[in-house]
């Protein structure tokens, strides 16, 4: 069957649009080399995003106290992140890697990895709450680093700081309606208490409604507060 030029043009345009839409859904993986100085939290590179591969090296002079810091953000509760770690130079010492809070505090429960003497790979997988975090390449803790190289491949629903701000604004926007729902539920309960017939059932139903409204409001306040306090 012959296809007219106009029909061909429409098919090509439709296909092109579909391809653009498809590619827009695929996260672009980035290969990024650390930028010095990033030896302290305030100088952390980043933010880390899903699919990123970050790499770096410690100074060849083997100075004590060197470290590399990266930062990342989490906007959604219960977000699991995973870091596949490769140590490019095998030395006669163990190398340490750790996730920390924004203030540099350790995170309990499997948020650190040690690649032992002779080892080259490790992994940190952790479920985190909304906030700002760091990936800390601690390095060799019991001797000079002697030019140790490292690489991490990151996976998870990481956020940008713009995502954090959007989540904060969205959370705040929901609070007035939820507060109104609580107020309405309280009025319904007071009205139920004044009933003469079916009072017990009406009060029970109104109390359940109020409990749900209070729970929804408390959850929204908690979620909003968690993201709104995150600093860049």
Secondary structure, 3 states (H helix, E strand, C coil): CCCCHHHHHHHHHHHHHHHHHHHHHCCCCCEEECCCCCCCHHHCEECCCCCCEEEEECCCCCCCCCCEEEEEEECCCCEEEEEEEEECCCCCCCEEEEEEECCCCECCCCCEEEECCCCCEEEEEEEECCEEEEEEEEEECCCCCCCCEEEEEEEECCECHHHHHHHHHHHHHHHHHHHHHHHHHHHHHHHHHCCCCCHHHHHHHHHHHHHHHHHHHHHHHHHHHHHHCCCC
